[in-house]
Amino acid sequence: MSTKRRFVAGVDSSTQSCKVVIADPTSGAVIRTGSAPHPPGTEVDPEHWWTALQTAIAAAGGLDDVAGLSISGQQHGLVALDADGRVIRDALLWNDLRSKAAARDLIAEVGVEDFVARTGILPVASFTAAKLRWLRDAEPDNAERVSAVALPHDWLTWRFLGYGPADSSARGPVLDALVTDASDASGTAYFDPGTSRYDFDLFRTAFGVPAREAAGLPCAADTDGDIVGEAASAIVLPRVLSPNEAAGHSPDEIVVGPGAGDNAAAALGLGVTSGDVVISIGTSGTVFGTTDLPVADATGAVAGFASADGGRLPLVATLNAARVLVSASTLLRISHDEVAALALSSIPGAKGITLVPYFEGERTPNLPDATARLEGMTLSNASAENVARAFVEGMLCGLADGLDAVQAQGIVAERLLLIGGAARNPAVREVARDIFTVPIDVPEQAEYVAIGAARQAAWTLTGVVPDWQVELVATLHPRPSRVREQYASYAHQTPVEDSPADVSPTRGSLSTAHHSLPDHRGSSGATASVKG
């Protein structure tokens, strides 16, 4: 590594914005940062992501002193490219639910057990395979033009490497230069995280045409003579790189890492190891941990994704997370700080009021048509304080159900790590003690997805996973309460989605058994070491 180019950069291209972190590769110390917003919506022209990346890089002071870079991104989004490398239609994002019927059809055609055995997941509307089926059926003219399918981080990596439409890129529309990693590919529902290979038969089932893996560099620059027969017309899927394999060099000679899905990158940034489970509360809510165990949850509640370090990342995702608190602010016509203050002035259980927080339908449990509701209101408990508390409790109870489901797959939770924008909220931290049954460490507020991508970039450069430190700002100890029993009494009255996947009594719901609360003792150290 030259003395001039001595830092690494990590990118988090999320639903809402693009964040860039530039860090020291040895210590992980953040040198500078930059960000830029993304447009709202559930479908977005990917060019907005590219523009935001350039803006965020400029805001971070540029990349003149950066030797390596990796890009992480929101999972599942469908970026369809034509033969000239142009985006055919706006990308369908993970939170676009129009493909819910397509997901049910795929499960009916393949079968629950077969799908889970082959991919570790059951498709829901969020997953790429369901979006491909929807595109095939709803927009056949667009589907006919598809020559390659990429995920958001794949497409951004491709563009950063210098590829793209001929009139807007240095290296042109070389589709065989598309790359991805196992963590992001495992969210497509046509990838086997156990073998780290695509399941081309499942892709064909979803989209109706064959696919092949990109040839990769160096042959990607000239593939016309190498690929013949049916493969020549097959849809190109990004080549799957190993965890620290370089994707190539940018036109400015920056080494580009494989990148990762956002949650897998966060796990890298936090240094998650066995016994750790992350509760992330952002636009979506996620619960995930790392394991070497195979994950095959036939209920569909837990997705058996791959991690960014070669293992598995069992994950539960909810659509309704931090925006539940935004809804509380809107409903009560007060600021977020005032919502927190009101919630803290109430008591556990909000004096009997419960929020079932399915404002945008829900992904886990799989209830895309459900709506939110307040239950248990009476003349004696109908106050702003209790409603505010119910909103916080409802959001956290949904995530606690996710923790139960992850633990049911054999994941041991000895410590929770609470991250995401809502982790700053004092009411969220305090109420979490009434919801969860193991100690909770709250890391310092930081861009852990981007930091994880930067750590991967350092790993790609040096061949060694660096040992970085994560600062902790609080350790929260659980206390007995009956909040979850109260929540369960209402949440499980929601009708389960009528789906061919509903072959099990537990389909569409998560276990909410509230176990006894032992006297856990959490660590109180100021730092936690991030090790490979």
MIVEXZA-999579 format. One record per residue (C-alpha): residue in three letters; x, y negated, z negated. Coordinates in steps of 0.05 Angstrom, whole numbers, padded with zeros to 5 digits, always signed. Each point is the difference from the previous one (the first is absolute). Layout:
REM residues N
ALAXYZ;...
//
This chain:
REM residues 532
MET+00000+00000+00000;SER+00030-00067+00021;THR+00010-00055-00051;LYS-00046-00044+00041;ARG-00055+00052+00004;ARG+00000+00023-00072;PHE-00074+00003-00019;VAL-00060+00044+00016;ALA-00072-00021+00016;GLY-00066+00034-00014;VAL-00066-00017+00032;ASP-00070+00011-00026;SER-00051-00010+00055;SER-00063+00007-00041;THR-00073-00012+00015;GLN+00003-00072-00024;SER+00070-00023+00015;CYS+00072+00014+00019;LYS+00053-00004-00054;VAL+00075+00002+00011;VAL+00049+00014-00057;ILE+00075-00007+00010;ALA+00041+00036-00053;ASP+00070+00020-00020;PRO+00008+00073+00022;THR+00039+00021-00062;SER-00038-00033-00057;GLY-00067-00011+00032;ALA+00001-00073-00023;VAL-00049-00040+00043;ILE+00037-00055+00036;ARG-00059-00035+00034;THR-00070+00014+00025;GLY-00050-00025+00052;SER-00072+00013+00018;ALA-00054-00016+00051;PRO-00074+00015+00001;HIS-00038+00049+00044;PRO-00069-00015+00027;PRO-00059+00031-00038;GLY-00043+00056+00028;THR+00000+00075+00011;GLU+00027-00005+00071;VAL+00059-00045+00018;ASP+00042-00014+00061;PRO+00069+00028-00019;GLU+00033-00061+00031;HIS-00022-00037-00063;TRP+00043+00048-00040;TRP+00060-00013+00045;THR-00009-00075-00005;ALA-00007+00005-00076;LEU+00063+00041-00004;GLN+00039-00053+00037;THR-00029-00054-00045;ALA+00015+00039-00063;ILE+00072+00014+00022;ALA+00010-00075+00013;ALA-00030-00016-00068;ALA+00050+00048-00031;GLY+00058-00037+00031;GLY+00010+00044+00060;LEU+00040+00065+00010;ASP+00069-00026+00018;ASP+00030+00032-00063;VAL-00043+00064+00003;ALA+00031+00066+00021;GLY-00060+00046-00007;LEU-00075-00006+00000;SER-00060+00046-00009;ILE-00073-00014+00011;SER-00057+00028-00042;GLY-00073-00011+00017;GLN-00072+00013-00014;GLN-00017+00072+00017;HIS-00048+00032+00050;GLY-00011-00059+00047;LEU-00009+00019+00073;VAL+00045-00037+00049;ALA-00015+00025+00070;LEU+00050-00017+00055;ASP-00005+00005+00076;ALA+00056+00023+00046;ASP+00027-00071+00002;GLY+00007-00004-00075;ARG-00059-00047-00008;VAL-00051+00005-00056;ILE-00065+00025+00031;ARG-00047-00027-00053;ASP+00004-00030-00070;ALA+00028+00049-00050;LEU-00052+00035-00043;LEU+00024-00007-00072;TRP-00006+00049-00058;ASN-00060-00038-00028;ASP-00041+00004+00064;LEU-00055+00051-00013;ARG-00033+00005+00068;SER+00033+00068+00009;LYS-00035+00033-00059;ALA-00044+00044+00044;ALA+00061+00019+00042;ALA+00035+00024-00064;ARG-00059+00044-00017;ASP-00001+00029+00070;LEU+00074+00018-00003;ILE-00008+00036-00066;ALA-00060+00038+00028;GLU+00040+00021+00061;VAL+00064+00020-00036;GLY-00026+00022-00067;VAL+00018-00024-00070;GLU+00049+00055-00019;ASP+00036-00002+00067;PHE+00007-00076+00000;VAL+00027-00002-00071;ALA+00048+00058+00013;ARG+00027-00033+00063;THR+00005-00073-00022;GLY-00009-00004-00076;ILE-00059-00046+00010;LEU-00072-00003+00023;PRO-00014-00057+00049;VAL-00042-00058-00021;ALA-00016-00063+00039;SER+00067-00031-00021;PHE+00044+00052+00033;THR+00028-00008+00070;ALA-00029+00065+00028;ALA-00071-00024-00015;LYS+00015-00067+00034;LEU+00026+00036+00061;ARG-00064+00041+00005;TRP-00041-00063-00007;LEU+00040-00034+00055;ARG-00009+00060+00046;ASP-00075+00000-00010;ALA-00016-00075-00008;GLU+00050-00031+00049;PRO+00016+00053+00053;ASP+00030-00052+00048;ASN+00050-00022-00053;ALA+00013+00072-00019;GLU+00017+00017+00072;ARG+00056-00053+00000;VAL+00036+00026-00062;SER+00071+00023+00012;ALA+00026-00004-00071;VAL-00029-00003-00070;ALA+00038-00035-00057;LEU-00012-00021-00071;PRO+00011-00072-00022;HIS+00070+00011-00028;ASP+00019+00042+00061;TRP-00020-00056+00048;LEU+00036-00054-00039;THR+00063+00042-00004;TRP-00004+00011+00075;ARG-00007-00075+00012;PHE+00057-00017-00048;LEU+00044+00050+00038;GLY-00012-00043+00062;TYR-00054+00040+00035;GLY-00068-00023+00024;PRO-00033-00026+00063;ALA+00051-00019+00052;ASP-00017-00074-00002;SER+00008-00006-00075;SER+00056+00047-00021;ALA+00074+00009+00011;ARG-00002+00075+00014;GLY-00067+00010+00033;PRO-00058+00049-00008;VAL+00039+00063-00017;LEU-00054+00041-00036;ASP+00049+00056-00014;ALA+00037-00048-00047;LEU-00059+00000-00049;VAL+00019+00027-00069;THR-00034+00012-00066;ASP+00012+00037-00065;ALA-00035+00058-00035;SER-00034-00043-00053;ASP-00038-00041+00051;ALA-00011+00056+00050;SER-00032+00042-00056;GLY-00058-00050-00003;THR-00022+00014+00072;ALA-00035+00067-00013;TYR+00039+00032+00057;PHE+00066+00011-00037;ASP+00024+00056-00045;PRO+00040-00029-00059;GLY+00024+00070-00018;THR+00039+00008+00065;SER+00006-00074+00016;ARG-00028+00013+00070;TYR-00060-00023+00039;ASP-00059+00047+00009;PHE-00012-00012+00074;ASP-00061+00045+00001;LEU-00033-00045-00051;PHE+00018-00061+00040;ARG-00032+00032+00061;THR-00062+00017-00040;ALA-00005-00073-00022;PHE+00014-00034+00066;GLY-00013+00052+00053;VAL+00068-00004+00034;PRO+00070+00029-00014;ALA+00054-00038-00037;ARG+00075+00007-00008;GLU+00053-00029-00046;ALA+00042-00057+00027;ALA+00066+00022+00030;GLY+00039-00050-00041;LEU+00066-00034+00012;PRO+00046+00004+00039;CYS-00043+00037+00050;ALA-00058-00048-00012;ALA+00032-00051+00047;ASP-00007+00047+00059;THR-00051+00056-00007;ASP-00033+00003+00069;GLY+00042+00058+00022;ASP-00002+00037-00066;ILE-00075+00008-00014;VAL-00040+00039+00050;GLY-00067+00036+00007;GLU-00056-00012-00050;ALA+00049-00033-00048;ALA+00012-00056+00049;SER-00072-00023-00007;ALA-00008+00017-00074;ILE-00012-00055-00051;VAL+00065-00021-00033;LEU+00003+00003-00075;PRO+00058-00032-00038;ARG+00061+00044-00014;VAL+00001+00019-00074;LEU+00066-00021-00032;SER+00030+00030-00063;PRO-00002-00043-00063;ASN+00064-00040+00012;GLU+00009+00011+00075;ALA+00013-00063+00040;ALA-00052-00019+00051;GLY+00053-00037+00039;HIS+00029-00071+00003;SER-00038-00064+00014;PRO+00024-00044+00056;ASP+00037-00039-00054;GLU+00036+00064-00023;ILE-00039+00009-00065;VAL-00006+00073-00020;VAL-00074+00017-00004;GLY-00024+00053-00049;PRO-00059+00048+00011;GLY-00049-00042-00041;ALA-00057+00030-00039;GLY-00073-00004-00019;ASP-00013-00054-00052;ASN-00013+00045-00060;ALA+00060+00044+00015;ALA+00043-00063+00005;ALA-00027-00025-00067;ALA+00020+00067-00031;LEU+00071-00011+00026;GLY+00001-00071-00026;LEU-00023+00022-00069;GLY+00046+00060-00003;VAL-00059+00046-00015;THR+00022+00068-00025;SER-00035+00062-00029;GLY-00047-00020-00056;ASP-00014-00069+00029;VAL-00067-00018+00031;VAL-00011-00067+00032;ILE-00065-00039-00006;SER+00001-00054+00053;ILE-00055-00052+00001;GLY+00001-00041+00064;THR-00048-00007+00058;SER-00009+00075-00009;GLY+00012+00039-00062;THR+00048+00059+00000;VAL+00022+00053-00049;PHE+00061+00040+00020;GLY+00060+00039-00025;THR+00057+00040+00029;THR+00007+00076+00000;ASP+00032+00057+00037;LEU-00064+00041-00007;PRO-00044+00011+00061;VAL-00065-00039-00006;ALA-00064+00028+00031;ASP-00063-00029-00032;ALA-00060+00030+00035;THR-00046-00052-00032;GLY+00035-00054+00040;ALA+00010-00044-00061;VAL+00076+00005+00000;ALA+00039-00011+00064;GLY+00063+00043+00003;PHE+00043-00053+00034;ALA+00075+00005+00009;SER+00046-00045-00040;ALA+00055-00044+00029;ASP+00055+00043-00031;GLY-00017+00068+00028;GLY-00051+00023-00052;ARG-00075-00006-00008;LEU-00041-00060-00023;PRO-00069+00023-00022;LEU-00045-00062+00002;VAL-00070-00022-00015;ALA-00023-00065+00032;THR-00060-00044-00015;LEU-00027-00056+00043;ASN-00024-00040-00060;ALA+00057-00028-00041;ALA+00023-00071-00011;ARG-00057-00028+00041;VAL-00047+00025-00054;LEU+00030-00054-00044;VAL-00009-00050+00057;SER-00074+00019+00002;ALA-00005-00012-00075;SER+00029-00070+00010;THR-00050-00013+00057;LEU-00060+00027-00038;LEU+00015-00038-00065;ARG+00024-00062+00037;ILE+00063-00005-00040;SER+00075+00007+00011;HIS+00038+00065-00005;ASP+00031-00023-00065;GLU-00068-00014-00028;VAL-00025+00069+00021;ALA+00059+00030-00039;ALA-00015-00043-00061;LEU-00074+00020+00001;ALA+00017+00074+00007;LEU+00047-00003-00059;SER-00054-00033-00043;SER-00045+00061+00010;ILE+00011+00070-00029;PRO+00016+00068+00031;GLY-00061+00025+00037;ALA-00025-00072+00011;LYS-00057+00014-00049;GLY-00029+00052+00046;ILE+00008-00034+00068;THR+00034+00040+00055;LEU+00022-00021+00069;VAL+00002+00054+00054;PRO+00048-00039+00045;TYR-00015+00026+00070;PHE-00004-00069+00032;GLU+00027+00024+00068;GLY-00023+00071-00003;GLU+00055+00045-00026;ARG+00055+00045+00027;THR+00010+00040-00065;PRO-00051+00025-00013;ASN-00019+00003+00073;LEU-00061-00046+00000;PRO+00008-00049+00058;ASP-00073-00023-00004;ALA-00004-00009-00075;THR-00009-00068-00033;ALA+00019-00029-00067;ARG-00048-00006-00057;LEU-00004-00023-00073;GLU-00032+00049-00048;GLY-00023-00001-00072;MET-00019-00073-00004;THR-00049-00022-00054;LEU-00022-00067-00028;SER+00048+00009-00058;ASN+00063+00015+00040;ALA-00010-00042+00063;SER+00056-00050-00009;ALA+00057-00026+00043;GLU+00051+00030-00048;ASN-00029+00071+00007;VAL-00008-00005+00075;ALA+00072-00023+00008;ARG+00024+00058-00043;ALA-00043+00050+00039;PHE+00033-00022+00065;VAL+00070+00012-00028;GLU-00021+00067-00031;GLY-00035+00024+00063;MET+00060-00013+00043;LEU+00048+00035-00048;CYS-00047+00059-00011;GLY+00000+00014+00074;LEU+00076+00003-00002;ALA-00001+00044-00063;ASP-00044+00050+00038;GLY+00055-00001+00052;LEU+00052+00016-00053;ASP-00041+00060-00022;ALA-00002+00025+00071;VAL+00076-00007+00010;GLN+00013+00036-00066;ALA-00046+00056+00023;GLN+00050+00013+00056;GLY+00054+00015-00050;ILE+00031-00069-00008;VAL+00021-00014-00072;ALA-00012-00071-00022;GLU+00047-00019-00057;ARG+00002-00073+00018;LEU-00043-00047+00043;LEU+00030-00058+00039;LEU-00050-00056+00010;ILE+00015-00043+00061;GLY-00035-00044+00051;GLY-00028-00070-00004;ALA-00053+00018-00051;ALA+00053+00027-00048;ARG+00014-00072-00018;ASN-00071-00009-00027;PRO+00001+00002-00076;ALA-00069+00032-00003;VAL+00022+00056+00047;ARG+00059+00015-00044;GLU-00040-00001-00064;VAL-00060+00039+00026;ALA+00047+00052+00030;ARG+00016+00022-00071;ASP-00073+00021-00008;ILE-00002+00038+00066;PHE+00065+00039+00007;THR+00027+00052-00047;VAL+00076-00005+00011;PRO+00047-00058-00012;ILE+00002-00054+00054;ASP+00063-00037+00020;VAL-00011-00066+00036;PRO+00060-00016+00045;GLU+00019-00072+00013;GLN-00043-00029+00055;ALA+00038+00012+00065;GLU-00010+00021+00072;TYR+00013+00074-00013;VAL-00022+00023+00070;ALA+00050-00047+00032;ILE+00053+00017-00052;GLY-00010+00073+00015;ALA+00010-00013+00074;ALA+00064-00039-00017;ARG+00024+00059-00043;GLN-00013+00046+00059;ALA+00040-00047+00044;ALA+00059+00004-00049;TRP-00007+00076+00000;THR+00001+00000+00076;LEU+00063-00043+00001;THR+00041+00037-00052;GLY-00029+00071+00000;VAL-00010-00005-00076;VAL-00064-00019-00037;PRO+00019-00061-00041;ASP-00013-00005-00074;TRP-00042-00063-00010;GLN-00032-00026-00064;VAL-00074-00016-00012;GLU-00015-00050-00054;LEU-00059+00015-00046;VAL-00042-00056-00030;ALA-00047+00042-00044;THR-00014+00070-00026;LEU-00074+00012-00016;HIS-00022+00055-00048;PRO-00068+00033+00010;ARG-00055-00004-00052;PRO-00062+00044-00007;SER-00064-00025+00032;ARG-00062+00027+00034;VAL+00002-00046+00061;ARG+00011+00055+00050;GLU-00058+00043-00026;GLN-00045-00061+00008;TYR+00026-00013+00070;ALA-00008+00073+00021;SER-00073+00001-00022;TYR-00016-00051+00054;ALA+00054+00010+00054;HIS-00019+00073+00011;GLN-00072-00018+00014;THR+00024-00027+00068;PRO-00023+00048+00055;VAL+00058+00038+00032;GLU+00011-00015+00074;ASP-00038+00051+00042;SER+00058+00030+00038;PRO+00022+00067+00030;ALA+00058-00004-00048;ASP-00047+00005-00059;VAL+00013+00074-00011;SER+00021-00006-00073;PRO-00039-00025-00060;THR+00057-00049-00012;ARG+00001-00028+00070;GLY-00006-00075+00000;SER+00010-00007-00075;LEU+00058+00000-00047;SER+00006+00032-00068;THR-00016-00049-00055;ALA+00010+00046-00059;HIS+00026-00046-00055;HIS+00051+00040-00038;SER+00018-00011-00072;LEU+00049-00056-00011;PRO+00065+00023-00032;ASP+00046-00049-00035;HIS+00046-00013+00059;ARG+00064-00038-00013;GLY+00026-00038+00060;SER+00070-00025+00011;SER+00013-00073-00015;GLY+00065-00011+00038;ALA+00009-00064+00039;THR+00023+00035+00063;ALA-00010+00065+00036;SER+00053+00028+00046;VAL-00019+00013+00073;LYS+00037+00063+00021;GLY-00003+00043+00062;
//
